[in-house]
């Protein structure tokens, strides 16, 4: 069994299936993690045929990755052969470039713990999800804005792209006004959410304040985006972090400000305020860089794997005593 860890599931069945009865039983008892993202069409067809002919193998599928990217409607083909409720032990599902109608099947997977929706920006999760779901990855905030009340079970959520244009601020305002007087306000909070990652953030600070009030247990927060001046106000952040995000332990951010015509501000002074005792006491040190066209401040260690340094840029860091 340990030797199988060094082989892909496709190789295992290609090499050992029907070799003898012992291997037939053995490979049908191992947990299966099927990733068809880069699978050849012939491999995909062969595995589908295996699943069709062996009901016991379907019960061993614990994770599944299906993709319509550079494939011939792989997701639709797979679901034409199988119903998701046939995979009784499926814990993790990833769908890449999926159609909206496919998501109506998610509630058929009672054991689903982790769901990842990739490259599906126009999708809106309006269908019910299993109550066991804890990990959710979605492309935009629009994906969940119509079912926000259903995500109270989520503990880890990743949003790969969101911007002000993708959030209905009027709806957000009405939502907060309505829930202020609602006796059931607690059910509309993401009270179990512990980790949140947002890229391409393009809100004003006041809008994020409203969101933060619904994240009382957040402990890990990563944030990147181009921003206005209100988002790089250290005093506002200190108050928000103390009042609404008191449990936050890990906070990594990158804020990029593009200079505007007739700017008359001391951006360096604003950035220096992120390097006082409050931020050092939280172990959230920062560096910032200034160029002729923009200014960027970020926590260290840097939150991305790559770093682009321009020739006209000067970098500044806090000097520890």
PyMOL commands that set and color helices and strands:
alter all, ss='L'
color gray80, all
select helices_A, chain A and resi 2-6+9-16+21-27+41-53+55-58+74-81+84-86+100-108+141-143+148-150+164-166+169-180+185-188+205-212+229-232+234-243+267-275+277-281
alter helices_A, ss='H'
color red, helices_A
select strands_A, chain A and resi 32-35+61-67+92-96+114-118+135-138+156-159+195-198+220-226+250-258+286-290+294-299+314-317
alter strands_A, ss='S'
color yellow, strands_A
deselect
rebuild
show_as cartoon
